[in-house]
Amino acid sequence: MARLPLIDPEATSGDIRASFDRMPVKLNIFRMMAHAEANMIPAMRLGNSILHKQKLSAVNRELLILQAAQLEGGAYEWRQHVPIALGVGVAQSQIDAVERGDYADASLNAAEQALLFFGREVVENVRVHDAAFGAMRKHFSDQEIVESIVALGFYMMMARLTEATETDLDPAAGMKVYDGGKTRS
């Protein structure tokens, strides 16, 4: 049971109501975020831009989102993003490797390994060691590096929101929510 009541989308108004009306699924994470009225719309725009506008590939983005969920204990994000990851081309063996924290797994190519070693340092240490940063530079542009950090930070925040408030897990909405965000991009 969530520590705070979930906002009823039907009881909202203005921009928040319009945002809920556009959602194909009114997930509990958004119903919890609606308590922060001034932050909900900007946060949703940032989340949507991460999912649909970054140069970073969908596979690499989902690997990072799953990594943030795994490292942060974000059960909500893990449940929602495993089907999305599979839907954009992440293999189950790669998801399993991220879940185990095995970033040297053979299912991950050199770029994905560099990405995940880099991601772990961003999440756990904040400051990234030269070796991890150098490996990242071999495979990713400056833009993709910064986008990786933004994606990790956003999903760390969402994990903290759902875990601190004990937001009730929804059934995985998967590609329905992901595809719904494409129309707003």
C-alpha positions as CSV (number, residue, x, y, z in Angstrom):
1,M,0.0,0.0,0.0
2,A,1.4,3.4,-1.0
3,R,2.5,5.7,1.8
4,L,0.6,8.6,0.1
5,P,-2.8,8.3,-1.7
6,L,-2.6,8.1,-5.4
7,I,-4.1,11.1,-7.2
8,D,-7.4,10.3,-9.0
9,P,-6.9,11.5,-12.6
10,E,-10.6,12.4,-12.7
11,A,-10.2,14.8,-9.8
12,T,-7.4,16.9,-11.5
13,S,-7.8,19.9,-13.7
14,G,-5.9,22.1,-16.1
15,D,-2.6,20.9,-17.6
16,I,-2.4,17.9,-15.2
17,R,-5.9,16.7,-16.3
18,A,-4.9,17.2,-20.0
19,S,-1.8,15.2,-19.4
20,F,-3.7,12.3,-17.8
21,D,-6.3,12.5,-20.6
22,R,-3.5,11.9,-23.2
23,M,-2.1,8.9,-21.3
24,P,-3.0,5.4,-22.7
25,V,-2.5,4.0,-19.2
26,K,-2.8,6.1,-16.0
27,L,0.2,4.4,-14.2
28,N,0.5,4.8,-10.5
29,I,3.9,6.4,-10.9
30,F,2.2,9.4,-12.6
31,R,-0.6,9.4,-10.1
32,M,2.0,9.7,-7.4
33,M,4.0,12.3,-9.3
34,A,0.8,14.4,-9.6
35,H,1.2,15.4,-5.9
36,A,4.1,17.6,-7.2
37,E,1.8,19.6,-9.5
38,A,4.5,22.2,-10.5
39,N,7.0,19.4,-11.4
40,M,4.8,16.7,-13.0
41,I,4.5,18.2,-16.5
42,P,8.2,19.2,-16.8
43,A,9.2,15.8,-15.5
44,M,7.0,14.0,-17.9
45,R,8.4,16.1,-20.8
46,L,11.9,15.2,-19.7
47,G,11.0,11.5,-19.5
48,N,9.4,11.6,-22.9
49,S,12.4,13.3,-24.4
50,I,14.7,10.6,-22.9
51,L,12.5,7.9,-24.4
52,H,11.9,9.4,-27.8
53,K,14.3,12.2,-28.7
54,Q,17.7,11.2,-27.6
55,K,20.4,10.2,-30.1
56,L,21.4,7.4,-27.8
57,S,19.9,4.2,-29.2
58,A,16.8,2.7,-27.7
59,V,18.7,-0.5,-26.8
60,N,21.4,1.5,-25.0
61,R,18.8,3.7,-23.3
62,E,16.8,0.7,-22.0
63,L,20.0,-1.0,-20.8
64,L,20.8,2.1,-18.7
65,I,17.2,2.4,-17.4
66,L,17.3,-1.2,-16.3
67,Q,20.7,-0.7,-14.8
68,A,19.5,2.3,-12.8
69,A,16.5,0.3,-11.6
70,Q,18.6,-2.6,-10.6
71,L,21.2,-0.6,-8.8
72,E,18.6,1.6,-7.1
73,G,16.2,-1.2,-6.1
74,G,13.6,0.4,-8.4
75,A,11.1,-2.5,-8.7
76,Y,8.5,-0.3,-10.3
77,E,10.8,0.9,-13.1
78,W,12.2,-2.6,-13.6
79,R,8.7,-4.0,-14.1
80,Q,7.7,-1.4,-16.6
81,H,10.9,-1.3,-18.6
82,V,11.7,-5.0,-19.1
83,P,8.9,-5.3,-21.7
84,I,10.0,-2.0,-23.3
85,A,13.6,-3.2,-23.4
86,L,12.4,-6.5,-25.1
87,G,10.2,-4.5,-27.5
88,V,13.1,-2.3,-28.7
89,G,15.5,-5.2,-29.2
90,V,17.3,-5.9,-26.0
91,A,17.8,-9.6,-25.6
92,Q,16.6,-11.5,-22.5
93,S,20.2,-12.6,-21.9
94,Q,21.2,-8.9,-21.8
95,I,18.4,-8.2,-19.3
96,D,19.6,-11.1,-17.2
97,A,23.2,-9.8,-17.3
98,V,22.1,-6.4,-16.1
99,E,20.0,-8.0,-13.4
100,R,23.0,-9.9,-12.2
101,G,25.3,-6.8,-12.5
102,D,27.5,-8.8,-14.9
103,Y,28.5,-6.1,-17.4
104,A,31.2,-8.4,-18.9
105,D,28.6,-10.9,-20.0
106,A,29.2,-12.3,-23.5
107,S,25.7,-11.2,-24.6
108,L,26.8,-7.6,-24.3
109,N,29.0,-6.1,-27.1
110,A,32.0,-3.9,-26.3
111,A,30.0,-0.7,-26.5
112,E,27.3,-2.0,-24.2
113,Q,29.8,-3.2,-21.7
114,A,31.5,0.2,-21.7
115,L,28.1,1.9,-21.3
116,L,27.2,-0.2,-18.3
117,F,30.5,0.1,-16.6
118,F,30.2,3.8,-17.1
119,G,26.6,3.8,-15.9
120,R,27.5,1.9,-12.7
121,E,30.2,4.6,-11.9
122,V,27.7,7.4,-12.5
123,V,25.1,5.8,-10.2
124,E,27.4,4.5,-7.4
125,N,30.3,6.9,-7.4
126,V,29.0,10.1,-9.2
127,R,32.6,10.8,-10.4
128,V,33.6,8.5,-13.2
129,H,37.2,7.1,-13.3
130,D,39.3,7.9,-16.4
131,A,39.3,4.3,-17.6
132,A,35.5,4.1,-17.7
133,F,35.2,7.5,-19.3
134,G,37.8,6.7,-21.9
135,A,36.1,3.4,-22.8
136,M,32.8,5.3,-23.2
137,R,34.5,7.8,-25.5
138,K,35.6,5.0,-27.8
139,H,32.0,4.1,-28.6
140,F,29.8,7.1,-27.9
141,S,29.6,10.7,-29.0
142,D,29.7,13.6,-26.5
143,Q,26.0,14.0,-26.9
144,E,25.3,10.3,-26.2
145,I,27.5,10.5,-23.1
146,V,25.6,13.4,-21.7
147,E,22.3,11.8,-22.7
148,S,23.4,8.6,-20.8
149,I,23.9,10.7,-17.6
150,V,20.6,12.4,-18.0
151,A,18.7,9.1,-18.5
152,L,20.4,7.6,-15.5
153,G,19.7,10.6,-13.3
154,F,16.0,10.7,-14.3
155,Y,15.4,7.0,-13.6
156,M,17.3,7.2,-10.3
157,M,14.9,10.0,-9.4
158,M,11.9,7.9,-10.4
159,A,13.2,4.9,-8.5
160,R,13.5,7.1,-5.4
161,L,10.0,8.5,-5.9
162,T,8.4,5.0,-6.2
163,E,10.5,3.4,-3.5
164,A,10.3,6.2,-0.9
165,T,6.5,6.4,-1.3
166,E,6.1,2.6,-1.7
167,T,4.1,3.3,-4.9
168,D,1.9,0.2,-5.7
169,L,3.3,-1.8,-8.7
170,D,1.1,-1.7,-11.8
171,P,1.0,-4.6,-14.2
172,A,3.6,-4.0,-16.9
173,A,2.2,-1.7,-19.5
174,G,5.2,-2.1,-21.8
175,M,5.1,-0.8,-25.3
176,K,1.5,0.6,-24.9
177,V,2.9,3.4,-22.8
178,Y,6.1,3.7,-24.8
179,D,4.3,4.0,-28.1
180,G,1.8,6.4,-26.6
181,G,4.7,8.7,-25.8
182,K,5.8,8.7,-29.4
183,T,2.7,10.5,-30.5
184,R,3.5,13.3,-28.1
185,S,7.1,13.7,-29.3
